[in-house]
């Protein structure tokens, strides 16, 4: 995800659909870029930065990159299970079991 991109959109008062029209790209494509589900091409990154009048490198900085820059000792845990070892997980929500009779 690109939190600076979301912030800059909010600060500039430009909605995603308007920016997509300005850039002549599909709204869904831009949404996926903003939310980190799609990597923009270098050309699209430049066009977005230019339209938002901001620095491209800052605009597309990820959370992990920001953490590494601010405090290299605090790495972002990207593992699927975020429970520290040895900690009980019984308070977590469990997926519903369909078709099972409650005991």
C-alpha positions as CSV (number, residue, x, y, z in Angstrom):
1,X,0.0,0.0,0.0
2,X,1.1,3.6,-0.7
3,X,-0.1,5.6,2.3
4,X,1.6,8.8,1.0
5,X,-0.4,8.5,-2.2
6,X,-3.7,8.2,-0.3
7,X,-2.6,11.2,1.9
8,X,-1.7,13.3,-1.1
9,X,-5.0,12.5,-2.8
10,X,-6.8,13.6,0.3
11,X,-4.7,16.7,0.8
12,X,-5.2,17.8,-2.8
13,X,-8.9,17.2,-2.7
14,X,-8.8,15.0,-5.8
15,X,-10.9,11.9,-5.9
16,X,-9.6,8.7,-7.4
17,X,-12.1,8.7,-10.2
18,X,-11.2,12.3,-11.2
19,X,-7.4,11.5,-11.1
20,X,-8.1,8.4,-13.3
21,X,-9.8,10.6,-15.8
22,X,-7.0,13.1,-15.7
23,X,-4.5,10.4,-16.4
24,X,-6.7,8.6,-18.9
25,X,-6.5,5.3,-17.0
26,X,-9.2,2.9,-15.8
27,X,-10.6,3.8,-12.3
28,X,-10.2,0.2,-11.2
29,X,-6.6,0.2,-12.2
30,X,-5.9,3.3,-10.2
31,X,-7.8,2.0,-7.2
32,X,-5.6,-1.2,-7.3
33,X,-2.5,1.0,-7.5
34,X,-3.6,3.2,-4.6
35,X,-4.4,0.2,-2.4
36,X,-1.2,-1.7,-3.2
37,X,-2.7,-4.5,-5.2
38,X,-1.0,-3.5,-8.4
39,X,2.5,-2.0,-9.1
40,X,2.3,1.0,-11.4
41,X,4.7,1.2,-14.3
42,X,7.4,3.9,-14.1
43,X,5.6,6.0,-16.6
44,X,2.3,5.8,-14.7
45,X,4.1,6.6,-11.4
46,X,5.6,9.7,-13.0
47,X,2.2,10.8,-14.4
48,X,0.5,10.4,-11.0
49,X,3.3,12.3,-9.2
50,X,3.1,15.1,-11.8
51,X,-0.7,15.3,-11.6
52,X,-0.5,15.5,-7.8
53,X,2.5,17.9,-7.9
54,X,4.6,15.9,-5.5
55,X,7.8,13.9,-5.4
56,X,7.4,10.4,-7.0
57,X,9.8,8.6,-4.6
58,X,7.9,9.9,-1.5
59,X,4.5,9.3,-3.1
60,X,5.2,5.6,-3.8
61,X,7.0,4.8,-0.5
62,X,5.6,1.7,1.1
63,X,5.0,1.2,4.8
64,X,7.9,-1.3,5.0
65,X,10.3,1.1,3.3
66,X,9.2,3.9,5.7
67,X,9.8,1.6,8.7
68,X,13.2,0.5,7.5
69,X,14.2,4.1,6.9
70,X,12.8,5.4,10.2
71,X,14.0,2.6,12.4
72,X,15.8,-0.3,10.8
73,X,15.5,-2.4,14.0
74,X,11.7,-2.5,13.6
75,X,11.1,-4.7,10.6
76,X,7.5,-5.2,9.4
77,X,6.4,-8.7,10.1
78,X,4.9,-9.9,6.8
79,X,4.3,-13.5,7.9
80,X,0.7,-14.7,7.8
81,X,0.6,-15.6,11.5
82,X,1.4,-12.4,13.5
83,X,1.0,-14.1,16.9
84,X,4.3,-14.1,18.8
85,X,5.7,-17.6,19.5
86,X,4.5,-19.1,22.7
87,X,1.4,-16.8,22.9
88,X,-2.0,-18.5,23.0
89,X,-4.3,-17.9,20.1
90,X,-7.6,-19.0,21.6
91,X,-8.9,-15.4,21.6
92,X,-8.7,-15.2,17.9
93,X,-11.8,-15.4,15.8
94,X,-12.2,-18.9,14.4
95,X,-13.7,-19.4,10.9
96,X,-17.3,-20.6,10.9
97,X,-17.7,-24.3,10.4
98,X,-20.5,-24.7,7.9
99,X,-22.7,-27.8,8.2
100,X,-21.4,-28.6,11.7
101,X,-23.8,-29.2,14.5
102,X,-23.1,-27.1,17.6
103,X,-22.1,-29.2,20.6
